[in-house]
Amino acid sequence: MAKAVSFRQELNELTEEQERAKISVNDLITKACAQALKEHPYVNGSYLEEEGELRLYNDVHVGVAVAIDEGLVTPVIRNVDRKGLGQIAAETREKAERARNRDLAPDEMEGSTFTTSNLGMFGIEDFTAIVNPPNACILAIGEVRETPVVEEGELAVGTRMKMTLSCDHRIVDGATGAQFLATVREYLEEPMSLML
């Protein structure tokens, strides 16, 4: 995550100058997921039990879990793949704030095609999230932290983050899930690619 953290710092110098919403690590992850969902359509799908069929979606609507006193709510950021990081940041902040104030309309929490849950701000390194039907998957995101790593045979300090993908195996098996995660990782390790 070293490049992602550095990229975020550079972006936030611009957002501060322009008095725009700051970009969070979660915003980078949301955008990386949106790009990866276009490349892995089954992860952006549903198994519809009553119909006994799979449905793949063209639109990418990411539910972002927000903690409130009574539990979790998931405001949906619609068409994330077509939005820039600044727009994602502003919309996520605004909806998260309204969620905490219990001011979200029901339709603002419906229609996600994928969900993320980030507990990194609580110092959680890794966890497993439960799939939010009808989504096929949910991504659990841990804290970005410095940790000892071996780079080119030498011990160094690296910036790492753990992610865990829970999948509805009726539509996304382990191999498909792993390919999606690898794509998300590639975007985060080369965050300039999120601008393309």
N, C-alpha and C positions, 0 to 999 in steps of 0.2 A: 504493500500500500504506500510505499515511499513516494512514488511518482504521483499517485492520486492525492496524497496529502499536500505535496508541493504544488500541484496543479490547482487545488482548491484555494491555497493561500494566494496564488497569483490572481485567480478569478476574484477573490474577495477584496483584493486591493482595488480592482476595478469597480466592483459593486459598491464599495464604500464611497469612492469618488462620485459615482453616479446616483448615490442614495437609493440603491436597489436592495432587494432581499439578499442576505448572505447565502452562499451555497454551502450546504452541509455535506458531510460524507454520505448521508442517506440519500441526498439528491443525486449524487454521482451514481450510487448503487441503483436507484430507481431508473435513471437513464440507461445505465448499462444493462439492466434487466429488460427494459423495453426494446433495446436494440437486439439483444439475444433472443427475445421472444419472437421477433420477426424471422430469425434464422432457425428457430426450433418450434414450429407451429403446434406440435402436440402439447408442449408445455403451456401454450396459450389456448388451451381447449378445455372441454368438459366431457365427462361421461354422464349422459343423461339416463339415469336408472329406469325411470318410468317408460321412456321411449326405447331403451335398450340400444342406444346409439351414441357414437362419438360426435362431438361438434367442435370444429376448429373455427376460431374467430379471426377476422381480418383486422379488427380494431384491437388496440392494446390499452386496457384500462387497469391500472395498478391500484389495488387497495393497500393503503399504508396504515398499519395498526397504530393506534394512539391510545395510551393508557389514560383512563379517567378513574375516579374513585370507585365507581361501580364495576369496573372491569375494562374491557377493550372495545373500542369502536374502530371501524375501518373506513375512513373517508376514501373515496375513489378519485384518483387523478386520471381523467379521461384522455385518450389519444396521446399518451406520454411519448410515443415514438415520434410524434410530429411536433413536439415542443422542445424548446431550448432549455438549458439548465436554469437560466434566470426565471423563466416562466414556471418551470417545475418547482423551483424554490419558493417563489411567491405564492403559488397556489397551495402547495403543501403547508406552508406556514399558516396561511389564512384558514384553511380547512381544519388544521390541527387545533388552532386557537378556538375556532367555533365549536369543535368537538368537545373541547374542555369546558366550554361555556354551555354545553348542551343545546347548541343552536344550529345543528345540522339538520337539514330536511332528510326524511327517510330515503329519497331517491339519490341523495349524495353519498349514501353508504351501500348502494346496490349496483350490480352490474359489473363488478370487477372480473377480469379474466385471469388475474394473478395477484398474489398478495405477498407483502414483505412485513416482517416483524423484527424490529431492531431493539435489542436490550443492551446494546453497547454502552449507552449513557448511564447504565446502572452498574457498570464494571463487570458485566457478564461476558465471559470469554466465548462460550458456545452453549447452545441449547437446541432443543428440537421443538418446532412449532407444529401444531395440528392443522391439517389441510382445512381450508375454509370453503366448503361446497357452495357452488358447483365448480370452483376452481380445481384444476388438476394438481396444482402445486402451491406451496408456500415456502418462502425463503427466510430462514432464521439467521439474523446477523448479529455477530458478537462485536466486542470492543476492538477498536484499532489500538494496538499496543506495541511497544518496543519489546523485542525478545531476542535472546541469543540465537544466531543462525550460523550455518557454515556456508561461506561463499568462496568459491574457488579454493577449497581446502583450508581456509582460514576462518577462525571464529570472529564474528562481527555482530554488531547490533542491527537487527532488521526491524522494519515496521510491517506488522502482519495483522490479519483479521481473519477470523474463522466464519465460514458460512455453512449452513446445513440446509439441504433441500429435502422437504417432505413431499412425497408424490403419491397420488392415487394411481396405484399400479394397474388399474383397469385401462388407463390411457397412457401413462408415462412409466416405463420401467426404469430400472437402475441405470442402464447404459444410456438411455435418452436423457435422463436427469443429469448424469455425469457430463455428457457432452454440452448440455446447457450451462452447467456450472463452469466448465472450462472456458466457454465463450464469455461469460460474465467476468471471469478472472482475467481473460485477455484484455477486455475493455478497461478494467480497473488498473491493470498493470501498464497499459498504454492509454491513459485517459484522454489524450489529444484526439484519439479516434472517435470519441463521443461527439466531437464537433463536426465530423464528416457526414 
